[in-house]
Amino acid sequence: MDSRKPTLAQVAARAGVSIGSASRAMRGTGASEAVVAKVHAVAEELGYIPDFRARALRAGRTMNVAFAVPDIGNPVYVEMLKAITEVLSPAGYRVVVLPIDSDATRALDVVRSFSNGSIDAVIMSTVRVNDALVVALNESPIPVVLIGQPVEDGDFDTVATDSTAGIVLAVEHVLALGYTDLVFVNGPLETRPGAARQNGFDKAVEDAGSRVKSARTLRVDDFTLDDGSQAGRRIVRLWEGSAAVPGVRAVIAANDLLAIGVIRELIRAGMTVPTDVAVTGMDAIDLGKVMIPSVTSVSLHAVDRGKAAAQRLLDRFDNPELEPQATFLEPTLVIAESTSGEERMNEHGS
């Protein structure tokens, strides 16, 4: 009995493809679905198992990819992490999570550590970007993909969406339902999400003209559930003593965690969502879907952004000379009970 392990060359020969095509198919990238399916079927038939460790030694790689984020507990980053792992794991890469807080200085320290040889590439999502961080990312000795808006003078891959347009979708939605008194709950303006979403709210209100009777912004320290609760208590005090008129008041929150915190405080104060107050969020996280009421939100497609970032790294591993690429995904409004009493996907932004 031949006890030797089957080789990739044998898999390629049996599948009728080149060794290079077989290698790409085993990684699930750079080959057609038909070729991937055929090569994997032959590999299973022959009992071939890729030796990722040997590949790493030959290529001088660690097979580690870092996912650097400011809040590892944020549901958006958890969704991204799962998606990134789903793409990279079949190619033999391990995903290592690096917390960078929300401070650009901490992110800069992490980037400067890339030269120690412990990781092969990094996918980063940070809410604060300054000139020093952009320079460090440009000079990084390993591939970088930034999940976020492209930055001026950035010479690296980016995967972005448009949260400004997303807030516009949310405002237009509540206005179409007849709500006229709006409160926008936002995080710090010095963050990229905070600035972009404030711009969206301001633009939507200006474009709406006389359809908006009242518009104000409440800013909180961060984009967390606790900050949402604080904002909710402020809103309750703001409207204290004035009779609620059904179908008039709406809260636009800069993300779902803020929206959930607001809803919790409104309900504690005896208000009904959406009859007394409509509420929208952003990110379309799973927690918002199981809330009662479920949260109308703008999806920024965290899973798709994670997959796109991971796939871009695999493409760059195959061809390091690729030009930097900006991938863009449109936001989508997901209508749920916190504005309409029902759940459905809106056609706008889809």
Stockholm file with secondary structure:
# STOCKHOLM 1.0

chainA/1-350         MDSRKPTLAQVAARAGVSIGSASRAMRGTGASEAVVAKVHAVAEELGYIPDFRARALRAGRTMNVAFAVPDIGNPVYVEMLKAITEVLSPAGYRVVVLPIDSDATRALDVVRSFSNGSIDAVIMSTVRVNDALVVALNESPIPVVLIGQPVEDGDFDTVATDSTAGIVLAVEHVLALGYTDLVFVNGPLETRPGAARQNGFDKAVEDAGSRVKSARTLRVDDFTLDDGSQAGRRIVRLWEGSAAVPGVRAVIAANDLLAIGVIRELIRAGMTVPTDVAVTGMDAIDLGKVMIPSVTSVSLHAVDRGKAAAQRLLDRFDNPELEPQATFLEPTLVIAESTSGEERMNEHGS
#=GR chainA/1-350 SS CCCSCCCHHHHHHHHTSCHHHHHHHHHTCSSCHHHHHHHHHHHHHHTCCCCHHHHHHHHTCCCEEEEEESCTTCHHHHHHHHHHHHHHGGGTCEEEEEECTTCHHHHHHHHHGGGGSSCSEEEECCSCCCHHHHHHHHTCSSCEEEESSCCTTCCSEEEEECHHHHHHHHHHHHHHTTCCEEEEEECCTTSHHHHHHHHHHHHHHHHHGGGCSEEEEEECSSSSHHHHHHHHHHHHHHTTTSCCCTTTEEEEESSHHHHHHHHHHHHHTTCCTTTTEEEEEESCCHHHHHSSSCCEEEECCHHHHHHHHHHHHHHHHHCTTCCCCEEEECCEEEECHHHHSSCEECSTTC
#=GC SS_cons         CCCSCCCHHHHHHHHTSCHHHHHHHHHTCSSCHHHHHHHHHHHHHHTCCCCHHHHHHHHTCCCEEEEEESCTTCHHHHHHHHHHHHHHGGGTCEEEEEECTTCHHHHHHHHHGGGGSSCSEEEECCSCCCHHHHHHHHTCSSCEEEESSCCTTCCSEEEEECHHHHHHHHHHHHHHTTCCEEEEEECCTTSHHHHHHHHHHHHHHHHHGGGCSEEEEEECSSSSHHHHHHHHHHHHHHTTTSCCCTTTEEEEESSHHHHHHHHHHHHHTTCCTTTTEEEEEESCCHHHHHSSSCCEEEECCHHHHHHHHHHHHHHHHHCTTCCCCEEEECCEEEECHHHHSSCEECSTTC
//
